């Protein structure tokens, strides 16, 4: 190993100790000199000590570094024990953080530097967010914890055992893929559930809806529409969240198309950006109106745990039914009718049709129209789903704003110049 690389690795070991010590020292900054066992300087030296022992063990002999770790552990444990005895503290966090600092310093010299740096950042994050993590632990119920553990077990145990092939004549239902998407849906819903608990309904709903739009705005629609049934006074907030997820969905489609076909993305850019901005502005309008009318009332928002096994299985059943219906309809109409396929696909998803068109080669007017059609159908379908799941008021609001958004997209498509389509012939 060259001298420059050794210097870099030792520098990383010192830096890891410094950032961990910075967090530890900041929390105990009011303590006088010599009143704490380990602070900024001590943690920095521990990181460097781990790096030096790693350097001395480069030849492959791990006996020296093992002895160094044990000795350091005993010395640190003695001093931290004395500090805790004086203060009546039983926490082992500082000791564990110090031992981890030594190990990370050694890893920076002996192993992968990126892994060492990433582990150091994760360590500082866990230490720094103590209050938030303990607050979340205080809010979570046993039913929520049990549901999450059960779902994790079904994911990591059951998922690998499911057959990874289609089992129906239409090649629509792959148990492995279906369960994977179902888990993803539940995870997105649970992220919103956690966000609402941590930061309140308005900000939590909007944040989780926007993040959910990166995966499935249809899922966000169903999730928030169900909330509307139990929260009739929060319909504007929930509608705004659904519209925000729709705006993010259009941005996602644009990025997805651009990753595979720049000409298609360029042709879709103006209508999709216009429609996305309209939906986001409508979302802000609705959320702002509710905030001015009633303010933040977190206790009034009833948010059911989406990680309940019954909820997850119901998500999967609905998704399987829609996928099968779309596959059967496509087999009847055939792949030759791109617009018919686009309309059918939009009932459940927009990504599949977008990927298909992107893989057809340079953008054409028919291909762009097919993508816009599947997005339009998807918006109307989400309005209907919201109406059924969340009631008439939410359904009417969604339908009005979604139709207006698609009208904006169509107007932008025809009235504003689209560079690729000016040079492409319609097939």
N, C-alpha and C positions, 0 to 999 in steps of 0.2 A: 504494500500500500504506500503510495507516494506521500511525501511530507505535506503537500498542500491539502490532500484529501484528509489526512490525519488531523490537520489543524481545523479543517471545516467540521469534521465529526466532533472533535472536542469542543469547538465553538457551539455546536448544536446542543451538546450535553449541558454546557453552561447555560445556554439560553433556556432550555427546558426547566432547569432548576430555578432560573431567575423568574420566569412567568408564574410558575407554581408558587414560589416564595412571595411574589408580588401580591397574589391573591390572599395568601395566608397572612402576610405582614400587614396588608391593608385592613383586614378585619380586626387585627390586634394592635393597630397603630397607636391607640391611646395608652397602651401599656408602657411603663417606663423601661429604661435600659436594663437588661439583665432580668426582666420580670417574665419573659416568655422563653420556652425551650428552643423554639425554632422560628425564625422570621425570614426576611428577604435574603440576607447574607448567608444564613445557615443553609437554606434550601438551594441557593446557587452553588454553594460549596459541595453539597450532597450530590447535585447533578454532575459537577466536575469530578467528584470523587468516583462516582460510578463510571464516568468516562475514562479516567486514569486506570482504574482496575480493569476495564475492558481493554484498554491499550496494552496493559501488561500481560493480558491473556490472549493476545492475538496469535500466539504460537500454537494454540489449541489446548493448553493446560487450563482447565476450569477450576482447579483446586484453589488457586490464589483468589479468584474473584468470588468463589463461594465463601472462603474465609473472610474476605472483606465485607461481604454482605452480612454475614452472621455477626461479625464484630460491630459493624455500623448499627445493625438492628438492636443489639443489646445496649449499646451506649445511648441511642436515641430513646429506647424504651425506658431507660432509667431516668433520664432527664424529663421526659414527658410525664412519666409517672409522678415525679416530684411536683411538677407544675399542677397536675390534675389533683393531687392530694391536697395541695394548698387551696385550690379553688373549689374542691368538691365536685369535680367534673369527671364523668365516666366515658366521654367520647373517645373513640379510637381513630377518628378521622385524620388528625394531624400526623399520628404515627404511620398510618397506612399511606398517607400522601408522601411522607418522607421516604418510606421504603420504596414506593413506586418511583419516586424521583431518582433514587439510586439505580434502579433497574432500567429506567428509561435512558439515563446517562450511559449505562453500559450498552444498551441496545443501539444507541446512536453511533457508537464506535464499532460494535461487532456485527450489527444487522442492517436492516433497511432503514435509511434515514427518514424516508417519507412515512413509514409506519410509526417510527418513534415520534416524529413531529405530530402526526395525527392523534396518537394516543395522548400526547402531552396536552393538546388542545382540548380533547375530550375530558381529560382529568381536570383542567382548569374550569371547564364548563360545569362539571358536576359539583365542584367546590363552590363556584360563584353563585349558582342557582339554588343554594340550599333552601332559602325561604320559599321560593316558588315550588320546589319539589315537595317540601314538607306540606305546603298549603294544598297542593294537588292530592297528596296522600290523605290529608284530613278530609277532603271533599269526597273522595271516591268511596263507594259503598262496597260491601262484600259481594253483592249480586253482580256488580259491574266487574269486579276483579275476577270472580269465578267465571263469568261469561267470557272474558278475554282469555283466561287460561285455557278454558275448554276449546275455544276457537283456535288458539295457537296449537293445541295438541292435535286438533283435527287437520290443521294445515300442514304441520311438519311431519305428522304420522300418516294421515290418510291420503294426502295429496300424492306422495310418491307411489302409492299403491293403486291409484286409479288408472284405468287404461288410457293411454295417450293416442287415441284413434277414434274416428267417428263410428257410432254404433247404429246409425239410422240410414235408410236408403238414400237420403238427400245430402248426406255428409255434412249435416248441420250441428249435431250434438256430439262434441268431444268431451267426455266426462272430466278429463284432466283440465282442459282449458276452461270449461264451464265453471268448475269449482274454483279455479284460480281467479277468474273474473269476479265471481261471487265474493270471494275473500277480499279482493281489492275494493269492491263496492262497499262492503261492510267497514273496511278500514277508512275509506273516505268519509263515510257517515260518522264513524266514531271520532275522527279528527274534528268534525264539526261539533259533536257532542262535548268533547273535551274543551274546545275553544269557547263554547258558550259558558261552560262552567268556570273557566279561568278568567275570561275578560268580559263577560256579560253578553246579553242577547244581540244587541245591535252590531257591535264590532265582531262578536264571535260568529254570528250568522253570515255576515258579509265576507269575512275572511275565509271561513270554511267553504262557502259557496264558490268563491273565486278559485280556491285551490281545487275544489271538486270539479270545477269546469275544465280543469286540465286533464281530467280522467273521463268524466261522463256527466254532462249537464242534465241528461235524462235522470240519472240517479239522484242528482241534487234536487231536481223537480219533485220526484216522488218522496224524497226524504223530507223536504220542507213543506210539501203539500200535506203530508200526514200531520205535521205539527199544526197546520192551520185548523184542522178539525178540533183540536183541543185548545186552540188559542185564537178565537175568533177576533179578538181585539188587536191582534198583531199581523193581520193579513197584509198590510202595506209593507211592513218590514220583510215578511217572508217572500212576498212577490218581488220585492227589490233584490233579495238574495238570489232568487231564481233567474231574474233578468241579468244580474251580474255574472252568474255562471254561464249564461248563454253568450254574453259578450266575450268571455274568456274562451269559450268553445270555438268561436269564429276565429279568434287569434290562433288557437291551437291548429285548426284546419289549415290556416295560411302557412304556419311554420311547417306542418307536416307535408304539405304540397311542395314547399320550397326545398325541403330536404331531398326530394326525389325528382322534382321537375320545376326548374326555375321559371320556365315560360308559363306554366300553369299558375304558379304563385303570382307572377307579375300580372296575369290576366284577372286573377281573383282579388288582387290587393285592394283596389279602389272600392268595389261593392262590399267586401267583407269588412274592411276598416270602417266604412261609413255606417254599416249596420251595427257593428260592435260598439262604436262610439255612441250611437243612438241608444242602444240597450243599457250601456253603462250610465249615460246621463239620466235615462228613465229610472234606473235603479237608485241613483243618488237623489232624484226628486222624491220618490216614494219613501225612501228611508228618512230623508230630511223632514218630510211632512209629518211622519209619525213621531219623530223625535220632538218636533215643535208642538205636536198635539198632546203627547202623553209623557215624553221623557223616557228615561231608562228605568224599566221596572223588571229586573231580573227574576223576582220571585213569581211573576205572573206567567213566565214562559215555561210550559210543561214540555220537557224534552226527554223522550223515551230512549233508553239505552239501545242503540242499534246493533250491539254485539250480542243480544239475546239470540240463542240458537234458533228459536222459532222465526225471528226476523231474518236471519241469514238464510235459512232454508226457503223462506217465502221469496226472498230476493232471487235465489237461484231458480225457483220454479217459474217465476214470472219471466226471467231472462230466457230460460230454456223454451218457454212457450212462444215468446216473440221470435227468437232465432229460428225455431222450427217452422213457424208460420211464414216467415220471410223466405226461407229456403224452399218450401213447397210452392209458394206463389211464384218464385223465380223459375222453378222448374216448369211451371205451366206456361209462363210468358216467354221463357228462353232468354239467353244472353244477348241475342241480337237486338232487342229493344232496350237500349241504354237508358232511355228516359223512364221506361217502365221499371227497370231494375233500380234506378235512382229513387223513384217514388216509394218502392217497396222497402228499400234499405233504410230510407229516412224514418221509417216507423220505429226503428230501434237504435240506429247508429249512423253516424256520418263518416266515420273514418274508413270503413271498408270500401265504400264507393269512391272516396277521395283517393285512396291508394290505388284502386283499380284504374281510375282515369289517369293518375300520375304515371302509371307504368305503360300507358298506351303510346307514349312518345310525345312529340311537341304538342303544345296546347292547341285545341280547336274550339270553335264556337260551341259545338255540340257538347264537347267535354266540359267546358266551363259552365254551360247551362245545366248540365246534369248535376254538377257539384252544387250549384246554387239551388236546384230543385230539391235535392236530398236534404239540404239545410232548411229550406222552406217547409218541407213536409215534416222534418224533425221538430221544427218550432211549433207547427200546428199540432202535431201529435203530443208534444209536451204540454201544450195548453189544455188538450183534452184529458191527458193523464192528471194534470193538476186539478182540473174541474172535478173529475171523478174522485180523486183522493182527498182534495182539500175544500171542495164546496164551490158553489156558484160564483161567489164574489171573487175568489182567487182565480177561478177559471176565466171569467170575463176580463179581468185585468190582464192576465197573461195573454189571452187571445188578442186583445186590442193592441197591446204593446208589441207582441211578436209579429202580428200582421203589419203594423206600422214599420217595424224594423226591416221586414222583407220588402216592403214598398220602397224604403230608402235604398236598399241594396239594388233593387231592379232599376230604380231611377238613376242611381250612380252608374250602373252597368251600361245603360243606354245613353245617358247624357254626357258622361265624362269620358275622355279618351282613354283607351286601354291599348297600350303600345303593342303587345304581342298580337292581339286580335286584328290589328289593322293590316298585318301582313300575312294572316293565316286564312286559308280558304275553308269554308264550311264543307265537310265531307258529304 
